[in-house]
Amino acid sequence: MSDAPSPSTSDGFGSPSPIDTTRTHSARIWNYWMGGKDHYPIDRVAGDQVAESFPEIVDLARTSREFLNRVVTHLTEEAGIRQFLDIGTGMPTANNTHEVAQGIAPECRVVYVDNDPLVLAHARALLVGTPEGATDYVDADLRDPEAILERAAATLDFDRPVALMLMGVLGHIPDEDLQPIVRTLVDALPSGSYLASYDGTNTSEAYNQAIEEGNKHGDDPYLLRSPEELAARFEGLDLLEPGVVPCPRWRPLEGELSARRGLDQYGGVARKP
């Protein structure tokens, strides 16, 4: 187990941003499951509580990253997308969105969005992209989509197609707010844009119990939904094959499925007509 990061840091854009080490944060817990180093004892306690009852959470974390990589690769190589709005990016790890996209097309423009001061502290790492493209970071909350769109417009051209990435973040949004947020974001995108999204599903009793227990001790509750409820976020869009499926089964590369479990997160990609 690595040392915890500093409890206070400059955001690189202005005054120092305090980091509350007494409260858990989903991005830091996810980083812990991914084998990263950017988490605090309280995050590790919450992460261990889930992992003890549901060890597959580690597989879920890693297969979700594989899903993101495959999605970004497809959108860049096959769909010709050159702009990405990645909301709820979490801690930088290997093969971040801008690294995958700009590795294929250096002119890609990527905006990351998160609301955790520790993620903000790592913005400098995220901002290292290609000179031909652009990489930016917006400190904002998904619950305020208008603010995200306004600030992202400084880097992205919303008259050209954009890939909206909502990876594992909508589980933190209550039912009554989810569709309005998604619609606000999607409505701002031009025809030819894409929505890519995944979240945890209530398809495993062990996962249900683990998340329920974790929510008792965490400060950022996460809601598991049915695959049908996850599919609803793509309404009005043209779903790509194979539809909304467990993340490891969305256009897997050779060897991935045989080596992984982690089937209790569903994801999909859809094009805006």
C-alpha positions in Angstrom: 0.0 0.0 0.0 1.5 3.3 -1.0 1.8 6.5 0.9 -1.2 8.9 0.7 -0.9 12.0 -1.3 -0.5 15.4 0.2 -3.6 16.7 1.9 -3.4 20.2 0.4 -2.1 21.3 -3.0 -2.2 24.1 -5.5 -4.7 23.6 -8.3 -2.3 24.9 -10.9 -4.8 27.5 -11.9 -5.2 29.7 -8.9 -5.3 29.5 -5.1 -4.6 26.3 -3.1 -7.4 23.8 -3.0 -7.9 22.0 0.3 -8.5 18.2 0.1 -10.8 16.7 2.8 -9.0 13.6 4.0 -11.9 12.7 6.3 -14.4 12.0 3.5 -14.3 9.3 0.8 -14.4 10.1 -2.9 -15.3 7.6 -5.6 -12.4 8.7 -7.9 -9.9 7.9 -5.1 -11.6 4.5 -4.2 -11.6 3.6 -7.9 -8.0 4.5 -8.1 -7.3 2.2 -5.2 -9.0 -0.7 -6.9 -7.1 0.0 -10.0 -3.8 -0.4 -8.1 -3.0 3.4 -8.1 -1.5 5.5 -5.4 -3.8 8.5 -5.1 -6.0 7.6 -2.2 -6.3 8.1 1.6 -6.8 5.6 4.4 -10.5 6.4 4.5 -10.8 5.6 0.8 -8.9 2.3 1.3 -11.2 1.3 4.2 -14.3 2.0 2.1 -12.7 0.1 -0.9 -11.8 -2.8 1.2 -15.3 -3.1 2.6 -16.7 -3.5 -0.9 -13.9 -5.8 -2.1 -14.2 -8.1 0.9 -17.8 -9.0 0.0 -17.4 -8.6 -3.8 -13.8 -9.3 -4.9 -14.8 -8.9 -8.5 -14.9 -5.1 -8.0 -11.2 -5.1 -9.0 -12.1 -6.8 -12.3 -14.9 -4.3 -12.8 -12.5 -1.5 -12.4 -10.0 -2.9 -14.9 -12.5 -4.1 -17.5 -14.1 -0.6 -17.4 -10.7 0.9 -18.4 -10.4 -1.6 -21.2 -13.9 -0.6 -22.4 -12.9 3.0 -22.4 -9.8 2.3 -24.4 -11.7 0.3 -27.0 -14.4 2.9 -27.3 -12.0 5.8 -27.8 -10.0 3.8 -30.3 -13.2 3.0 -32.3 -14.5 6.6 -32.2 -11.1 8.0 -33.3 -10.2 5.4 -35.9 -13.5 4.4 -37.3 -15.9 7.2 -36.6 -13.5 10.0 -37.2 -14.2 11.8 -33.9 -11.6 14.5 -33.0 -13.2 16.0 -29.9 -13.9 14.3 -26.5 -15.7 15.6 -23.4 -14.8 13.2 -20.6 -16.9 13.9 -17.5 -16.0 12.2 -14.2 -12.5 11.4 -15.5 -11.1 10.4 -12.1 -7.4 9.9 -11.4 -5.0 9.7 -14.4 -3.9 6.2 -15.0 -2.5 4.4 -18.0 -4.1 5.0 -21.4 -6.2 8.0 -20.5 -8.7 9.3 -23.1 -6.3 11.9 -24.6 -3.4 9.5 -24.8 -5.5 6.9 -26.7 -7.2 9.5 -29.0 -4.1 11.6 -29.7 -2.0 8.5 -30.2 -4.2 7.8 -33.2 -4.9 11.4 -34.3 -2.6 13.9 -32.7 -5.0 16.8 -33.5 -7.7 15.5 -31.1 -9.0 17.9 -28.5 -10.0 16.5 -25.1 -11.6 18.2 -22.1 -11.7 16.4 -18.8 -14.2 17.2 -16.1 -14.2 16.3 -12.4 -14.9 18.0 -9.1 -12.4 16.4 -6.7 -9.5 18.7 -5.6 -7.1 15.7 -5.8 -8.0 15.1 -9.4 -7.5 18.8 -10.0 -4.0 18.5 -8.5 -3.2 16.0 -11.2 -4.5 18.3 -14.0 -0.9 19.1 -15.0 -0.4 15.4 -15.9 -3.6 15.3 -17.8 -2.8 18.5 -19.7 0.3 16.9 -21.3 -1.0 16.2 -24.8 0.2 16.6 -28.3 1.2 20.1 -29.7 -1.1 19.5 -32.6 -4.2 19.0 -30.4 -5.5 20.3 -27.1 -6.1 18.9 -23.6 -7.8 20.8 -20.9 -9.4 20.2 -17.5 -12.6 21.7 -16.1 -13.2 21.7 -12.3 -17.0 21.3 -12.3 -19.9 19.1 -11.1 -21.9 16.8 -13.4 -25.0 18.2 -11.6 -24.4 21.5 -13.3 -24.2 20.5 -17.0 -24.7 24.1 -18.3 -21.5 25.2 -16.5 -19.6 22.2 -18.0 -20.8 23.1 -21.5 -19.9 26.7 -21.1 -16.4 26.1 -19.9 -15.7 23.2 -22.3 -16.6 25.5 -25.2 -13.3 27.3 -24.6 -11.5 24.2 -26.0 -14.2 22.3 -28.0 -16.1 23.4 -31.1 -19.7 22.5 -30.5 -20.5 23.0 -34.1 -18.4 19.9 -34.9 -19.1 16.3 -33.5 -18.1 15.6 -30.0 -17.8 12.3 -28.1 -19.5 12.7 -24.7 -18.0 10.2 -22.2 -20.0 9.4 -19.1 -18.0 6.5 -17.7 -19.1 5.1 -14.4 -20.3 8.5 -13.2 -24.1 8.5 -13.6 -24.5 6.0 -10.8 -23.9 8.9 -8.5 -26.9 10.8 -9.9 -30.4 10.2 -8.5 -33.1 8.9 -10.8 -35.0 12.1 -11.1 -31.9 14.1 -12.2 -30.2 11.6 -14.5 -32.2 11.9 -17.7 -32.4 15.7 -17.5 -28.6 15.9 -17.1 -27.9 13.5 -20.0 -30.5 15.3 -22.2 -28.9 18.7 -21.5 -25.5 17.5 -22.5 -26.6 15.5 -25.5 -28.9 18.3 -26.8 -25.9 20.6 -26.9 -24.0 18.3 -29.3 -24.4 18.5 -33.1 -25.5 15.7 -35.3 -22.8 13.0 -35.7 -21.7 13.2 -32.1 -21.6 10.2 -29.8 -22.6 9.3 -26.2 -20.4 6.6 -24.6 -21.4 5.4 -21.1 -21.2 2.6 -18.7 -22.2 2.0 -15.0 -22.6 -0.8 -12.5 -25.7 -2.9 -12.7 -27.9 -4.8 -10.2 -27.2 -8.1 -11.9 -25.4 -9.7 -9.0 -26.7 -10.1 -5.5 -23.1 -10.0 -4.2 -22.5 -6.7 -6.0 -25.8 -5.3 -4.7 -24.9 -6.1 -1.1 -21.4 -4.8 -1.4 -22.5 -1.5 -2.8 -25.2 -1.2 -0.2 -22.7 -1.7 2.5 -20.2 0.6 0.9 -22.8 3.4 0.6 -23.4 3.2 4.4 -19.8 4.3 5.0 -19.1 6.4 2.0 -19.8 10.1 1.3 -20.7 9.7 -2.4 -23.4 7.0 -2.8 -23.6 4.9 -5.9 -26.8 3.5 -7.4 -26.8 0.2 -9.2 -29.5 0.1 -12.0 -30.8 -2.6 -14.3 -29.4 -3.0 -17.8 -32.7 -1.7 -19.1 -32.4 1.4 -17.1 -28.8 2.0 -18.4 -30.1 1.5 -21.9 -32.7 4.3 -21.4 -29.9 6.9 -21.3 -29.4 6.2 -25.0 -33.0 6.9 -26.0 -33.3 8.9 -29.2 -29.8 7.9 -30.3 -28.6 5.2 -32.7 -26.9 2.4 -30.7 -23.8 0.8 -32.2 -23.6 -3.0 -32.2 -23.6 -5.0 -29.9 -25.8 -2.6 -28.0 -25.8 -2.1 -24.2 -23.9 -5.1 -22.9 -21.4 -6.1 -20.1 -18.3 -4.0 -20.7 -16.0 -6.9 -21.5 -18.4 -8.0 -24.2 -18.5 -4.7 -26.1 -16.2 -5.4 -29.1 -13.6 -7.3 -27.0 -10.1 -7.8 -28.2 -8.7 -11.3 -28.4 -8.0 -12.7 -24.9 -9.8 -10.1 -22.9 -13.0 -12.1 -22.1 -11.1 -15.3 -21.2 -9.0 -13.4 -18.7 -11.6 -11.3 -17.0 -14.8 -11.6 -14.9 -16.4 -8.2 -14.2 -19.6 -8.6 -16.1 -21.8 -6.5 -13.8 -21.1 -3.2 -15.5 -23.0 -2.5 -18.7 -22.0 0.0 -21.4 -22.7 1.1 -24.8 -22.0 3.7 -27.5 -24.6 5.6 -29.6 -24.6 8.2 -32.3 -26.7 11.3 -32.4 -28.6 11.4 -35.7 
